[in-house]
Amino acid sequence: MHKIDLKSVVWKEGKYYISQCLEVDVSSYGKTKKEALVMLQDALLLYFEDVPLPKKTEVTRPAIASVTLQYA
């Protein structure tokens, strides 16, 4: 069995918590932070069934940044 350490973020959006993995493009949601993270773990297990583990992008010391986009 392999073990991989992944970083994730959780935030509240409306009445649900959104959880997102920073190293791979996988996210999920739940009614609580804990549920959102459990659901994210399940989604990651499914993701890695089809993708080999070395495909992870290493994210170190992430920072939250705001980007302004102007569009027509």
Phi and psi in degrees as GROMACS dihedral restraints (atoms count N, CA, C in turn):
[ dihedral_restraints ]
;  ai    aj    ak    al  type     phi  dphi    fc
    3     4     5     6     1   -97.8    20    10
    4     5     6     7     1   155.0    20    10
    6     7     8     9     1  -128.7    20    10
    7     8     9    10     1   136.6    20    10
    9    10    11    12     1  -135.7    20    10
   10    11    12    13     1   135.0    20    10
   12    13    14    15     1   -97.4    20    10
   13    14    15    16     1   119.7    20    10
   15    16    17    18     1  -119.7    20    10
   16    17    18    19     1   141.4    20    10
   18    19    20    21     1   -95.5    20    10
   19    20    21    22     1   144.7    20    10
   21    22    23    24     1  -141.6    20    10
   22    23    24    25     1   162.1    20    10
   24    25    26    27     1  -121.3    20    10
   25    26    27    28     1   150.9    20    10
   27    28    29    30     1  -134.0    20    10
   28    29    30    31     1   134.1    20    10
   30    31    32    33     1  -145.8    20    10
   31    32    33    34     1   160.1    20    10
   33    34    35    36     1   -93.9    20    10
   34    35    36    37     1   132.7    20    10
   36    37    38    39     1  -133.6    20    10
   37    38    39    40     1   106.1    20    10
   39    40    41    42     1    67.6    20    10
   40    41    42    43     1  -127.8    20    10
   42    43    44    45     1   -98.5    20    10
   43    44    45    46     1     7.1    20    10
   45    46    47    48     1  -119.5    20    10
   46    47    48    49     1   155.6    20    10
   48    49    50    51     1   -98.6    20    10
   49    50    51    52     1   134.3    20    10
   51    52    53    54     1  -104.5    20    10
   52    53    54    55     1   134.8    20    10
   54    55    56    57     1  -121.4    20    10
   55    56    57    58     1   135.7    20    10
   57    58    59    60     1  -138.0    20    10
   58    59    60    61     1   134.1    20    10
   60    61    62    63     1   -80.0    20    10
   61    62    63    64     1   136.3    20    10
   63    64    65    66     1   -85.4    20    10
   64    65    66    67     1   -25.5    20    10
   66    67    68    69     1   -85.5    20    10
   67    68    69    70     1   -29.0    20    10
   69    70    71    72     1  -131.5    20    10
   70    71    72    73     1   158.0    20    10
   72    73    74    75     1   -84.0    20    10
   73    74    75    76     1    73.8    20    10
   75    76    77    78     1  -135.6    20    10
   76    77    78    79     1   135.4    20    10
   78    79    80    81     1  -144.5    20    10
   79    80    81    82     1   166.5    20    10
   81    82    83    84     1  -156.4    20    10
   82    83    84    85     1  -171.6    20    10
   84    85    86    87     1  -153.3    20    10
   85    86    87    88     1   167.1    20    10
   87    88    89    90     1  -165.6    20    10
   88    89    90    91     1   172.4    20    10
   90    91    92    93     1   -76.5    20    10
   91    92    93    94     1   -20.8    20    10
   93    94    95    96     1  -130.4    20    10
   94    95    96    97     1   165.5    20    10
   96    97    98    99     1   -60.0    20    10
   97    98    99   100     1   -44.0    20    10
   99   100   101   102     1   -61.0    20    10
  100   101   102   103     1   -45.8    20    10
  102   103   104   105     1   -63.5    20    10
  103   104   105   106     1   -40.1    20    10
  105   106   107   108     1   -62.0    20    10
  106   107   108   109     1   -39.8    20    10
  108   109   110   111     1   -71.7    20    10
  109   110   111   112     1   -36.5    20    10
  111   112   113   114     1   -64.7    20    10
  112   113   114   115     1   -42.7    20    10
  114   115   116   117     1   -66.4    20    10
  115   116   117   118     1   -35.6    20    10
  117   118   119   120     1   -65.0    20    10
  118   119   120   121     1   -41.7    20    10
  120   121   122   123     1   -60.3    20    10
  121   122   123   124     1   -43.2    20    10
  123   124   125   126     1   -61.6    20    10
  124   125   126   127     1   -43.3    20    10
  126   127   128   129     1   -64.7    20    10
  127   128   129   130     1   -38.3    20    10
  129   130   131   132     1   -67.0    20    10
  130   131   132   133     1   -38.6    20    10
  132   133   134   135     1   -60.6    20    10
  133   134   135   136     1   -42.6    20    10
  135   136   137   138     1   -65.9    20    10
  136   137   138   139     1   -41.3    20    10
  138   139   140   141     1   -59.9    20    10
  139   140   141   142     1   -47.4    20    10
  141   142   143   144     1   -76.8    20    10
  142   143   144   145     1    -6.2    20    10
  144   145   146   147     1   -65.9    20    10
  145   146   147   148     1   -33.4    20    10
  147   148   149   150     1  -102.9    20    10
  148   149   150   151     1   -15.6    20    10
  150   151   152   153     1  -119.0    20    10
  151   152   153   154     1   130.4    20    10
  153   154   155   156     1   -65.6    20    10
  154   155   156   157     1   147.8    20    10
  156   157   158   159     1   -55.9    20    10
  157   158   159   160     1   -36.3    20    10
  159   160   161   162     1   -63.1    20    10
  160   161   162   163     1    -7.2    20    10
  162   163   164   165     1   -75.0    20    10
  163   164   165   166     1     3.6    20    10
  165   166   167   168     1   -77.5    20    10
  166   167   168   169     1   139.7    20    10
  168   169   170   171     1   -94.1    20    10
  169   170   171   172     1   127.5    20    10
  171   172   173   174     1   -76.4    20    10
  172   173   174   175     1   124.2    20    10
  174   175   176   177     1  -114.4    20    10
  175   176   177   178     1   118.7    20    10
  177   178   179   180     1  -117.5    20    10
  178   179   180   181     1   134.9    20    10
  180   181   182   183     1    49.5    20    10
  181   182   183   184     1    61.1    20    10
  183   184   185   186     1   -65.9    20    10
  184   185   186   187     1   149.6    20    10
  186   187   188   189     1  -127.0    20    10
  187   188   189   190     1   146.6    20    10
  189   190   191   192     1   -89.0    20    10
  190   191   192   193     1   126.8    20    10
  192   193   194   195     1  -130.8    20    10
  193   194   195   196     1   148.8    20    10
  195   196   197   198     1  -102.4    20    10
  196   197   198   199     1   135.4    20    10
  198   199   200   201     1  -123.5    20    10
  199   200   201   202     1   130.3    20    10
  201   202   203   204     1   -98.5    20    10
  202   203   204   205     1   129.5    20    10
  204   205   206   207     1  -119.7    20    10
  205   206   207   208     1   128.2    20    10
  207   208   209   210     1  -108.7    20    10
  208   209   210   211     1   126.7    20    10
  210   211   212   213     1  -141.7    20    10
  211   212   213   214     1   160.8    20    10
